Amino acid sequence: MRRPLRFLKFLVIGLAFATVFTYIVMRLWNWLTPALFGWHVITFWQALGLLFLCKILFGGFRGGPGRHLHWRRRMFERWEQMTPEERERFRESMYGCGPFWMRGEKPKA
């Protein structure tokens, strides 16, 4: 008996959150874009569609520490299996990659 109530509670809270978030996007859009860019005012449903479009194009609204852990773990395993010479070659091959402020620096041995 508790499980359906818990699911219903989760569904109601999720819908309330989505409604509030969509309303905030709509209000911000209607406040900023017509004044700044001369774009049209949007409705609630257009704001909801805009959120779904962002979800499709940009991959979601959440980012967290667990998102890239699989890739990091796999890269760490590969790094552990490399010989010191292979590690040095890898460092040399990655020269120029990374943040723009580090691109001019030589890798440290």
C-alpha positions in Angstrom: 0.0 0.0 0.0 2.9 2.4 0.7 4.5 1.9 -2.7 1.6 3.4 -4.8 1.4 6.4 -2.4 5.1 7.0 -2.6 5.0 6.8 -6.4 2.0 9.3 -6.5 3.8 11.6 -4.1 7.0 11.5 -6.3 4.9 12.1 -9.4 3.1 15.1 -7.9 6.3 16.7 -6.6 8.0 16.1 -10.0 5.1 17.7 -11.9 5.1 20.6 -9.5 8.9 21.1 -9.9 8.6 20.9 -13.7 5.7 23.4 -13.7 7.6 25.9 -11.6 10.8 25.4 -13.6 8.9 25.9 -16.9 7.2 29.0 -15.5 10.6 30.5 -14.5 12.0 29.8 -17.9 9.0 31.4 -19.5 9.2 34.5 -17.3 12.9 35.0 -17.8 12.6 34.6 -21.6 9.7 37.0 -21.7 11.5 39.5 -19.5 14.9 39.4 -21.3 14.7 38.4 -24.9 12.1 40.9 -26.2 14.0 43.8 -24.6 17.5 42.6 -25.6 17.0 41.0 -29.0 13.5 42.0 -30.1 12.4 38.3 -30.1 8.8 37.3 -29.5 7.1 36.5 -26.1 6.6 32.8 -25.6 3.8 30.8 -23.9 4.1 28.2 -21.1 3.9 25.4 -23.6 6.6 26.9 -25.8 8.8 27.2 -22.7 8.2 23.6 -21.9 9.1 22.7 -25.5 12.2 24.8 -25.2 13.3 22.8 -22.1 12.8 19.5 -24.0 14.7 20.8 -26.9 17.6 21.8 -24.6 17.4 18.3 -23.0 17.8 16.7 -26.5 20.5 19.1 -27.8 22.6 19.5 -24.7 22.1 16.1 -22.9 20.3 17.0 -19.8 20.0 19.3 -16.8 22.2 17.4 -14.4 25.9 17.0 -14.2 27.3 15.4 -11.2 30.3 13.5 -10.1 29.0 10.1 -11.2 28.6 11.1 -14.8 32.1 10.5 -16.0 33.4 8.0 -13.4 33.2 5.1 -15.9 35.5 6.9 -18.3 37.9 7.9 -15.6 38.1 4.4 -14.1 38.8 2.9 -17.5 41.5 5.5 -18.2 43.1 4.9 -14.8 43.2 1.1 -15.5 44.9 1.7 -18.8 47.4 4.1 -17.2 48.2 1.5 -14.6 48.9 -1.1 -17.2 51.3 1.1 -19.2 55.1 0.9 -18.9 57.0 4.1 -18.0 58.0 4.5 -21.6 54.4 4.2 -22.8 53.4 6.8 -20.2 56.0 9.2 -21.4 54.9 8.7 -25.1 51.3 9.3 -24.0 52.3 12.5 -22.2 54.2 13.7 -25.3 51.3 12.9 -27.5 49.0 14.9 -25.3 51.2 18.0 -25.5 49.0 20.9 -26.5 45.8 19.4 -25.2 44.1 20.7 -22.1 43.1 24.1 -20.8 44.2 27.0 -23.0 46.5 28.5 -20.3 48.6 25.2 -20.3 48.9 24.6 -24.0 52.2 26.4 -24.3 53.9 24.4 -21.5 55.9 21.3 -22.0 54.7 18.2 -20.1 56.6 17.6 -16.8 58.4 14.3 -16.5 
